[in-house]
């Protein structure tokens, strides 16, 4: 065996410094990696020799990339080239679109941990519509309330958790609780930043999708990313123009659906779609029939030579005790950082959620789930944090929601989708969220823990409760990290083994 470290991410400033202090060379590009790895399938030479050959003949490597990607359709070779981008000063609304790409990596500026200033994006659409003044007045009122709420919430939280506050090490967490509730007042125009890592194939997809978007900020962002990437790797960033599929499909589906109903019926449906009093924010919309049995059948399938249909038939003959024993065997050695075997991915749950933008910011990070969402809709109301009520600011917060709704209604006819920039983190949208049981364990561990944001902690708890009703065997160990030892002991009659990392021993 021989393992070679072929390359790794290096800060662009270091690369530029090396260029300045070294003889000129044209092989400082990730394209040589793509080209050399593409040749592995047809060239018997060792991979390190193929890389050396590609570095010596960069133009040939580029032509090879274009042939393999464009003519032969082997687009996966572009995945060997990886880029890092600092995305700074974009709106929270735009960042939601960036983070839809599930095979990329993101670390975002947190509105929970960082106290916000008053930075926000003024959308070009609002400026062109001549509505900048009304937009700015509402945004500034939102930001003013954010700062006012933080100053009220901070002492209230420190007083409520006096024992924690006695230790200065806990102060950042307590201040974070104040920030995370105050941020419900700020808008989706609020500026953020993200560290973005993605391979060339996903970069190309992002740029192409953004070229078809109806928000100018996204089209500009996609153009900037494409220009920077093509400077260093022109041969692997090829398909970046908007396509009819991306530009027209969504609107045409909406038009086709609307044609099913008369204007009068559509108006009635819109009225009916508003949440009723007492409506639950979490509903189980769908679940794999006999999900526990299907997971058990998958475990049998991996452990025997039987075909799956026979495994499913055998599973249905098992007694409840036998089923429980097999599932407990699959979970027995799990620690709180582990997740069930991959066989647990063979059963799905689909949840219908109505959540605030603050909560959606947490939910969208679970990229292995399937998440589709409606636009933010003031008709769904807005979420007022209980802590805001507790400091006597509830009425003022609701007045600001009403003012924001009026501004949104004024912007919508002329600014179109850009009207959403003015909506607050408190405003809601409807989400359809499909997740397999294995991924639900990850969500449950992370989001039901006391350190999680309060709204997504409630949402995750309700999802887990519904999941346990639908598939009690497979979901027996759902729960936050803090509850895991007690859950495990209740089921197995003894505490779980905890193996700390070697460096902690």
Helices and strands as residue ranges (DSSP letters): H 12-21, H 31-39, H 47-56, H 58-66, I 67-71, G 75-80, E 82-91, H 92-98, E 105-108, H 124-128, H 132-160, H 162-165, G 168-170, H 171-182, G 183-185, E 191-199, H 200-211, H 216-232, H 244-258, H 263-272, E 282-287, H 291-303, H 308-317, H 320-331, G 342-346, E 348-356, H 357-363, E 370-373, G 378-380, H 386-390, H 394-415, G 416-422, E 428-436, H 437-447, H 454-470, H 484-492, G 502-504
